[in-house]
Amino acid sequence: MLSRRAFVLSGLAVAATAMAGCKTVPTTYEHAQLTYAHLSAYQLLVRDIIVDQVYVSPSQSPNIEHLFDVSPAQASMQWARDRLQAEGNQNVLNFVIRDAAVIESKLEKQKGLTGLFTYDQSERYNGVLEVELQVLNDQGFKEASVLARAERSVTVAENIKLREREKVWFKLTEDLMIEIDRQLQQGIAKHLNRFVM
């Protein structure tokens, strides 16, 4: 029933130097971590929590999420690690990452004299993050689910330095996760409340 790319959450290692969430620690970007560890975890009446990463980055243009210090997919996995705890003896919570793409689009620059003396916005980054929480019974049938989807877009100037560009990417991931966290909190309260201790 579960994807062969699924991983048991307790054994999941996120290979990133920074992890995403709502809180930044410390304040310097080079060592920044966005985490949900400061928020209360959901103690769920399930025996296992499984991460199923359906989305696989193509790792080539126009996708750029593979270049991020922390990608939207890694951020959502960290959310699951920090906020979901298995406390039951039946059922499985399946955390499905359906989409986690960031697409780069080139923007048209001004021409002529105006273009020589101005710095245009040269790229747009469109990020999409979609995840689903599914409670599956021991026969593999869905008992309840919550779907969350966030979209964010940002542009950068043609003279932006690499470190500043990476900060923009980091903020884009953070903004996607803030919205995902908000939607998941609402969805859990509405649709998964009978599985929350």
C-alpha positions as CSV (number, residue, x, y, z in Angstrom):
1,M,0.0,0.0,0.0
2,L,2.8,2.4,0.9
3,S,5.4,3.6,-1.6
4,R,8.7,1.9,-1.7
5,R,10.2,5.3,-1.2
6,A,8.5,5.6,2.1
7,F,10.7,5.9,5.2
8,V,9.8,5.2,8.8
9,L,10.0,8.6,10.4
10,S,12.0,7.5,13.5
11,G,14.8,6.4,11.2
12,L,14.7,9.3,8.8
13,A,17.9,11.4,8.5
14,V,17.6,14.8,6.8
15,A,20.8,15.5,4.9
16,A,20.9,19.3,5.2
17,T,22.9,21.7,7.2
18,A,19.8,23.8,7.9
19,M,16.3,22.5,8.7
20,A,13.1,24.3,8.0
21,G,10.2,25.5,10.2
22,C,9.1,28.7,11.9
23,K,11.9,29.6,14.3
24,T,15.4,30.7,13.3
25,V,18.4,29.8,15.5
26,P,20.9,31.4,15.6
27,T,20.5,34.8,13.9
28,T,23.4,34.5,11.4
29,Y,22.2,33.1,8.1
30,E,25.2,30.8,7.6
31,H,24.2,28.7,10.6
32,A,20.4,29.4,10.6
33,Q,18.0,26.6,11.4
34,L,14.3,26.9,10.9
35,T,12.7,24.4,13.3
36,Y,9.3,23.4,14.8
37,A,10.9,21.8,17.9
38,H,9.7,24.8,20.0
39,L,6.1,24.0,19.1
40,S,4.0,21.3,20.8
41,A,4.1,17.9,19.1
42,Y,0.9,16.1,18.1
43,Q,0.7,12.8,20.1
44,L,-1.2,10.6,17.7
45,L,-3.0,7.3,18.2
46,V,-1.0,5.5,15.5
47,R,1.7,2.9,15.9
48,D,4.0,4.3,13.1
49,I,4.6,7.5,11.2
50,I,5.8,7.1,7.7
51,V,7.1,9.7,5.3
52,D,6.3,9.0,1.6
53,Q,8.2,11.4,-0.7
54,V,6.2,11.0,-3.9
55,Y,7.8,14.2,-5.3
56,V,11.2,13.6,-6.8
57,S,13.1,16.7,-7.9
58,P,14.4,16.5,-11.5
59,S,17.6,18.3,-10.3
60,Q,17.8,20.3,-13.4
61,S,16.6,23.6,-14.9
62,P,14.0,25.1,-14.6
63,N,13.8,23.4,-11.2
64,I,16.2,24.8,-8.6
65,E,15.0,23.4,-5.3
66,H,18.0,21.0,-5.4
67,L,20.3,24.0,-5.0
68,F,18.7,25.1,-1.8
69,D,20.5,24.8,1.6
70,V,17.1,23.5,2.7
71,S,14.6,22.5,0.1
72,P,10.8,22.5,0.6
73,A,10.8,18.7,0.8
74,Q,13.5,18.7,3.5
75,A,11.6,21.4,5.4
76,S,8.4,19.4,5.3
77,M,10.2,16.3,6.5
78,Q,11.6,18.3,9.4
79,W,8.1,19.5,10.3
80,A,7.0,15.8,10.5
81,R,10.0,15.0,12.7
82,D,9.3,17.8,15.1
83,R,5.5,17.8,15.3
84,L,4.3,14.2,14.9
85,Q,4.7,11.5,17.5
86,A,3.3,8.0,17.4
87,E,1.6,7.0,20.7
88,G,-0.8,4.3,19.7
89,N,-0.9,0.5,19.0
90,Q,-2.8,0.5,15.7
91,N,-3.1,2.5,12.5
92,V,-0.3,4.2,10.5
93,L,0.1,7.9,9.8
94,N,1.4,8.4,6.2
95,F,3.0,11.8,5.6
96,V,3.0,12.2,1.8
97,I,5.0,14.9,0.1
98,R,3.1,15.3,-3.2
99,D,4.8,18.4,-4.6
100,A,7.9,20.4,-3.5
101,A,9.1,22.2,-6.6
102,V,10.7,25.6,-7.1
103,I,10.8,26.8,-10.7
104,E,13.0,29.6,-12.0
105,S,11.7,31.8,-14.8
106,K,13.9,34.4,-16.6
107,L,12.3,37.9,-16.7
108,E,12.6,40.3,-19.6
109,K,15.1,43.1,-19.1
110,Q,14.7,46.7,-20.2
111,K,16.6,47.6,-23.3
112,G,18.3,50.8,-24.6
113,L,19.7,53.5,-22.4
114,T,17.3,52.8,-19.6
115,G,18.5,49.2,-19.4
116,L,22.1,50.3,-19.2
117,F,21.5,52.4,-16.0
118,T,19.0,50.2,-14.1
119,Y,19.1,46.9,-12.4
120,D,16.1,44.9,-13.5
121,Q,14.4,42.0,-11.7
122,S,16.0,39.2,-13.6
123,E,14.5,35.9,-12.2
124,R,11.2,34.8,-10.6
125,Y,11.1,31.8,-8.3
126,N,7.7,30.1,-8.0
127,G,7.5,27.6,-5.1
128,V,4.8,25.0,-4.5
129,L,4.6,22.7,-1.5
130,E,1.8,20.1,-1.1
131,V,1.6,17.5,1.6
132,E,-1.0,15.2,2.9
133,L,-1.5,13.5,6.2
134,Q,-3.3,10.1,5.9
135,V,-4.4,7.8,8.8
136,L,-4.4,4.3,7.4
137,N,-6.0,1.4,9.2
138,D,-4.2,-2.0,9.6
139,Q,-5.8,-3.1,6.3
140,G,-4.3,-0.1,4.5
141,F,-7.6,1.8,4.0
142,K,-7.7,5.5,4.6
143,E,-9.5,6.5,7.8
144,A,-9.0,10.3,7.7
145,S,-6.8,12.7,5.8
146,V,-5.6,16.4,5.7
147,L,-4.3,18.1,2.5
148,A,-2.2,21.3,2.7
149,R,-0.9,23.3,-0.3
150,A,1.1,26.5,-0.4
151,E,2.3,28.6,-3.3
152,R,4.8,31.5,-3.0
153,S,6.6,33.6,-5.6
154,V,9.5,36.0,-5.4
155,T,11.7,38.0,-7.8
156,V,15.4,39.0,-7.6
157,A,17.5,41.7,-9.2
158,E,20.1,41.0,-11.8
159,N,22.9,42.3,-9.6
160,I,22.1,40.1,-6.6
161,K,25.0,38.2,-5.0
162,L,25.0,34.5,-4.5
163,R,24.7,34.7,-0.7
164,E,21.8,37.1,-1.0
165,R,20.1,34.8,-3.5
166,E,20.5,31.9,-1.1
167,K,18.8,34.0,1.6
168,V,15.9,34.7,-0.8
169,W,15.6,30.9,-1.4
170,F,15.7,30.2,2.4
171,K,12.9,32.8,3.0
172,L,10.9,31.3,0.2
173,T,11.1,27.8,1.9
174,E,10.2,29.4,5.3
175,D,7.2,31.2,3.8
176,L,5.9,28.0,2.2
177,M,6.3,26.1,5.5
178,I,4.5,28.8,7.6
179,E,1.5,28.4,5.4
180,I,1.7,24.6,5.4
181,D,2.0,24.6,9.2
182,R,-1.1,26.8,9.4
183,Q,-3.2,24.6,7.1
184,L,-2.1,21.4,8.8
185,Q,-2.9,22.7,12.3
186,Q,-6.4,23.6,11.1
187,G,-6.8,20.3,9.2
188,I,-5.7,18.2,12.1
189,A,-8.1,19.9,14.5
190,K,-11.0,19.4,12.0
191,H,-10.3,16.0,10.4
192,L,-7.8,14.1,12.6
193,N,-9.0,15.2,16.1
194,R,-10.1,11.7,17.0
195,F,-6.6,10.4,16.5
196,V,-5.0,13.1,18.7
197,M,-4.3,12.4,22.4
